[in-house]
Amino acid sequence: MIPRVVTACLLLAACGSSTDPDLSVEQQGRHAVGTRRIDVSDATRAYTLQAWYPTTSATSQVAIESLEAEPRRTRYMNLLAGVGTCPTRRLEVAVDGEPEAGAFPLIVGSHCHSCTRLSNASTALRLASHGFVVVTIDHTADTLWDELDGMPASLDAAQLALRVADLELAIDVSSPALVSADRARLGVFGHSFGAVTAGRLAQLDDRVQAAAALAAPMENPLIPGVSLAEIAEPLMFLVAVEDNSITEFGNKFIRDNFAAAMNRAWKLEVADAGHWSVSDLDGLIPAFNKGCGPGVRQTDGEAFTYLDPDVGRSIAASNVTAFFRATLDGDDGAAAYLDRGFPDEFVSSAHHD
C-alpha cells in the first residue's frame, strides 16, 4: 500500500516544505569543474576511473572523447562521427585541473550495462559545480568497448557483485584529484544496471548516506541482490515514462520501490523520456536510440519524439544534484525543488518521509 503521505503529495502541487525551491540546481553551480582520468591496477586487472571536482583552474570546451586514452579515444570519435546530435560531444572542464581546497561530499556513480564511466558526465559535472567530488568507473567487463568487441557482460548477480566491488574501489582510491573528497558524506547514483548497483552498495556499505536510481528499480526481479527492506538511507527514483527498454513492467517496479522505501524518498516521473534520455551516450549506437529522435510511446502506441536530449540530461543532473544537496548538505531549498517537480511541463514529483 502507498503510504498516506505519498497520496497527499500526488494531490497537492506544492506538497512538502514551505521553503522556496532552489532553482539554482538547474544551472552550473559556482565552482569551476576539473576532471582527471585515474588509472589504477591490482593483482587481477587494471581499472579506469574519472574524477570530477571543484577546481581553481581555468576551464575550456573539451571534446568528450579526449577524456579517453587511445585506442578508445579514436573509437569514440568515430562513433560520434557516424551519428546525429543526440550524444554529448563537448564538456566545459579543466582537464587535470588543480583541486579547490575544502571538504566536499563524495558521490560515486555507476553506469548502465555496456556503457562507460562517461555515460553520465553531465550529471557528474553539475554535481561538481555545486560542490561535490564525483568518481565514476568503467565497470569490470561491462563497458561499451566490451560490447562492441563482442564480449558483453551478463545481467546477473555475479556481475552485480563485480560492479559493487568496482564502486568500493572508487570510494577508496587515492589520487591528487580527490584530496578534497569528504568520504564521511558519501552518496551513490546509477543509471539502469547502475541503479541496481547503487541500491546494492547502499544496502551493503554503511558509509553510504543517500542513493539515487535513474530509469531502473533498485530492487529488481530480473537481477536479484537488492532488498529495500535493508536500505535505511534516503532514496531517489527517476522514472522515464516512455522507457521502451525496461517497459511499463520495469517502471511499475520503480514505483513500487519508491512506495516501499524505508526512509525519506522521492520519485520523479519524466514525460517523453526514454531509457537513454538521461545519458550522455544517448543515440551513440543503435542500442542507445530509445531516447533519441522519433519513437513509439509505450503508454499508448502512438508515434512521438523523445524529449530533447539536452533537456533530459539536464533534468537528471538537476534532480540528482538537488537530491544530494538535500540529503548530504541538509539543503531545504533543494528538498523543495524535489518535492515540487521542475520543469513542471515534463516532471511530476511525489515524496514520502
WOFEN-V454041 format. One record per residue. N is the residue number from 1. SS is DSSP state (@ for helix, = for strand, . for the rest). Layout:
# WOFEN-V454041
N,SS ; N,SS
This chain:
# WOFEN-V454041
1,. ; 2,. ; 3,. ; 4,@ ; 5,@ ; 6,@ ; 7,@ ; 8,@ ; 9,@ ; 10,@ ; 11,@ ; 12,. ; 13,. ; 14,. ; 15,. ; 16,. ; 17,. ; 18,. ; 19,. ; 20,. ; 21,. ; 22,. ; 23,@ ; 24,@ ; 25,@ ; 26,@ ; 27,. ; 28,. ; 29,. ; 30,. ; 31,. ; 32,= ; 33,= ; 34,= ; 35,= ; 36,= ; 37,= ; 38,= ; 39,= ; 40,= ; 41,= ; 42,. ; 43,. ; 44,. ; 45,. ; 46,= ; 47,= ; 48,= ; 49,= ; 50,= ; 51,= ; 52,= ; 53,= ; 54,= ; 55,= ; 56,. ; 57,. ; 58,. ; 59,. ; 60,= ; 61,= ; 62,= ; 63,= ; 64,@ ; 65,@ ; 66,@ ; 67,@ ; 68,. ; 69,. ; 70,. ; 71,. ; 72,@ ; 73,@ ; 74,@ ; 75,@ ; 76,@ ; 77,@ ; 78,@ ; 79,@ ; 80,@ ; 81,@ ; 82,. ; 83,. ; 84,. ; 85,. ; 86,. ; 87,. ; 88,. ; 89,. ; 90,= ; 91,= ; 92,= ; 93,= ; 94,= ; 95,= ; 96,. ; 97,. ; 98,. ; 99,= ; 100,. ; 101,. ; 102,. ; 103,. ; 104,= ; 105,= ; 106,= ; 107,= ; 108,= ; 109,= ; 110,= ; 111,. ; 112,. ; 113,. ; 114,. ; 115,= ; 116,. ; 117,. ; 118,. ; 119,. ; 120,. ; 121,@ ; 122,@ ; 123,@ ; 124,@ ; 125,@ ; 126,@ ; 127,@ ; 128,@ ; 129,@ ; 130,. ; 131,. ; 132,= ; 133,= ; 134,= ; 135,= ; 136,= ; 137,= ; 138,. ; 139,. ; 140,. ; 141,. ; 142,. ; 143,= ; 144,@ ; 145,@ ; 146,@ ; 147,@ ; 148,@ ; 149,. ; 150,. ; 151,. ; 152,. ; 153,. ; 154,. ; 155,. ; 156,. ; 157,@ ; 158,@ ; 159,@ ; 160,@ ; 161,@ ; 162,@ ; 163,@ ; 164,@ ; 165,@ ; 166,@ ; 167,@ ; 168,@ ; 169,@ ; 170,@ ; 171,@ ; 172,@ ; 173,. ; 174,. ; 175,. ; 176,@ ; 177,@ ; 178,@ ; 179,. ; 180,. ; 181,= ; 182,= ; 183,= ; 184,= ; 185,= ; 186,= ; 187,= ; 188,= ; 189,= ; 190,= ; 191,= ; 192,. ; 193,@ ; 194,@ ; 195,@ ; 196,@ ; 197,@ ; 198,@ ; 199,@ ; 200,@ ; 201,@ ; 202,@ ; 203,@ ; 204,@ ; 205,. ; 206,. ; 207,. ; 208,= ; 209,= ; 210,= ; 211,= ; 212,= ; 213,= ; 214,= ; 215,. ; 216,. ; 217,. ; 218,. ; 219,. ; 220,= ; 221,. ; 222,. ; 223,= ; 224,. ; 225,. ; 226,. ; 227,. ; 228,@ ; 229,@ ; 230,@ ; 231,. ; 232,. ; 233,. ; 234,= ; 235,= ; 236,= ; 237,= ; 238,= ; 239,= ; 240,= ; 241,. ; 242,. ; 243,. ; 244,. ; 245,. ; 246,. ; 247,@ ; 248,@ ; 249,@ ; 250,@ ; 251,@ ; 252,@ ; 253,@ ; 254,@ ; 255,@ ; 256,@ ; 257,@ ; 258,@ ; 259,@ ; 260,@ ; 261,. ; 262,. ; 263,. ; 264,. ; 265,= ; 266,= ; 267,= ; 268,= ; 269,= ; 270,= ; 271,. ; 272,. ; 273,. ; 274,. ; 275,. ; 276,. ; 277,. ; 278,. ; 279,. ; 280,. ; 281,. ; 282,. ; 283,. ; 284,. ; 285,. ; 286,@ ; 287,@ ; 288,@ ; 289,. ; 290,. ; 291,. ; 292,. ; 293,. ; 294,= ; 295,= ; 296,= ; 297,. ; 298,. ; 299,. ; 300,. ; 301,. ; 302,. ; 303,= ; 304,= ; 305,= ; 306,. ; 307,. ; 308,. ; 309,@ ; 310,@ ; 311,@ ; 312,@ ; 313,@ ; 314,@ ; 315,@ ; 316,@ ; 317,@ ; 318,@ ; 319,@ ; 320,@ ; 321,@ ; 322,@ ; 323,@ ; 324,@ ; 325,@ ; 326,@ ; 327,@ ; 328,@ ; 329,. ; 330,. ; 331,. ; 332,@ ; 333,@ ; 334,@ ; 335,@ ; 336,@ ; 337,@ ; 338,@ ; 339,@ ; 340,@ ; 341,. ; 342,. ; 343,. ; 344,. ; 345,. ; 346,. ; 347,= ; 348,= ; 349,= ; 350,= ; 351,= ; 352,= ; 353,.
